[in-house]
C-alpha cells in the first residue's frame, strides 16, 4: 500500500478489511452505541489532515483501513474552521472542502470507525496561535458564527447514528469561568439540536481539558479529558512549549518536589474527579494523549502503560495524538527506537502492541 491515496468521494477498496477478516456489515455491527451518559470504550487516533488551514488536505482512506486492521474503531478529527470558509469570510462556506469532510464520514461508515468531529479552532476560540480576533466566550458575533458552523454540520449529517458520528465542540477551553462555559455550550448545543435533536455532543473539560465539566451537568453532553500529565513527560523538548528544552530529562514515575507522579497519584489527582463526574450522568473519554518524540522511549512506554491500564479499568475510551508524527506509532522520528519497515513507513511495533493490548 501507499499511504497518500487521495480520496475521491467515498470510493475505494475494502482490501484492508478483507485482509483483517472483517466485512463492511460486520464492521458496522461492531460499533457500540454511545450516549451522553455513557461513552463506549472507543480506541483510536487523532487524524490531522484539517488540523491547520495551511495543511488542509482530504482525509486518507488507508488511515481508516489501518485503524480497523489494528483492531481499533475511533478517529477524532481536530479541525480548523478556516479550512472550510470561503475567501476568509467566516459566514461563507467552501462546499468542496465540506465534501472532503463528508467523504471522511463516509469512510468511517465503510470501515467501521466512529468519527468524532472537533473544532480545534472554532470561530472565536483556539488553544493555538494566533488567537482568534473575537472571543466566542464574550463576543456575540463570534458566538453567533460558531453556532452557524455547528448548525451547518448538524444539518448536513442529520440522522447519521451516534454510533457512527459525534461532535466535540471546543478543543481544550483554558482558564474560563464555569458559568461562561455553560452559557456558550448551552447556546451551541441548542443550535445543533435545532437541526438534529439527538446528536451526541462531547465537551472538553476546562483548564485545557483537565477539569471535569461539573458546570455542564444536566445539558446531556458527554465529557473529554486528556492524557498529558505529568506535562514534563508528554511535552519534553516540544518546540511549541516555551522553556521545555531546559526541563530535566523525564522519568516515570516523575518526582516533582514532594510529589511522586506514579500511577496512583495520576489517578487520584487527574482522573478520579472525572470518575466522580461520570456518576452524575456524564460519559467520559480521553480525547488526546501521548508523548513527544524527545522523551525517552522506555519512559513513554512505561507511562503510557500505566495511563492505558487506568482508563481500561475505568472503562474509558481514548484517542492517541497522533497517528503519524512525533506522538504516534508510525514515522515518529524517535532516535531511540528500532523501527520496523512497514508498508513504506517506520513502525514503532512496541507502541502499537501496547495500544492493541489495552
Order of alpha helices (4+ residues) and beta strands (2+ residues): alpha-alpha-beta-alpha-beta-beta-beta-alpha-beta-beta-alpha-beta-alpha-beta-alpha-beta-alpha-beta-beta-alpha-alpha-beta-alpha-beta-beta-beta-alpha
